[in-house]
Amino acid sequence: MTVSNLIRDLREARSMTRPQLAARSSIARAHLWAVETGKFTPGLATLEKIASGLGVGLIRLITKSDSVLLEDPFVKSVTEFLPRLSVQHRLFILKTLQAAPKKFPRFPR
């Protein structure tokens, strides 16, 4: 996963719009758009600002990890119940999550 995809996925997992993240990161919306679309490779200072806006450490953006699912608010809310489940139920949940679409269509509000 590229850093641009990771930033976008983390932003979407937090239900933030691009303008909201740009404001929280103190960078221009156009600059964030260029970073998220891969048109611009951000420097360390920009990555630090974006990480701060996302509420994550810089290391989260520069290390390889595919755990964006753990950033989802629903997943965070149910993690305390996972130890109570049997192995069979945990495997069922894991298979269900793996089968779920990675992106959901956006519907007009």
FENGILIN-V656572 format. One record per backbone hydrogen bond with DSSP energy under -0.5 kcal/mol. NH is the residue of the N-H (numbers start at 1). CO is the residue of the C=O. E is the energy in kcal/mol with one decimal. If there is no record, write none. Layout:
nh co e
NH CO E
NH CO E
This chain:
nh co e
6 2 -2.5
7 3 -2.5
8 4 -2.0
9 5 -2.8
10 6 -2.8
11 7 -2.4
12 8 -2.7
13 9 -2.3
14 10 -1.0
14 11 -0.6
15 12 -1.6
16 11 -2.3
21 17 -2.3
22 18 -2.7
23 19 -2.2
24 20 -2.5
25 21 -2.0
26 22 -0.8
26 23 -0.6
27 22 -2.2
32 28 -2.3
33 29 -2.6
34 30 -2.2
35 31 -2.0
36 32 -3.1
37 33 -2.2
38 35 -1.1
39 34 -1.5
40 34 -1.7
42 40 -0.7
47 43 -2.4
48 44 -2.3
49 45 -1.9
50 46 -2.6
51 47 -2.8
52 48 -2.2
53 49 -2.4
54 50 -2.1
55 51 -1.0
55 52 -0.6
56 51 -2.6
60 57 -1.4
61 57 -0.6
61 58 -1.4
62 58 -1.2
63 59 -1.2
65 63 -0.5
70 67 -1.1
71 68 -2.0
72 69 -1.4
73 13 -0.7
76 72 -2.5
77 73 -1.8
78 74 -1.3
79 75 -1.0
81 78 -1.6
82 78 -0.7
82 79 -0.7
83 79 -0.5
84 81 -1.3
85 82 -1.7
90 86 -2.3
91 87 -2.5
92 88 -1.9
93 89 -2.3
94 90 -2.6
95 91 -2.5
96 92 -2.1
97 93 -2.6
98 94 -2.3
99 95 -1.6
100 96 -0.9
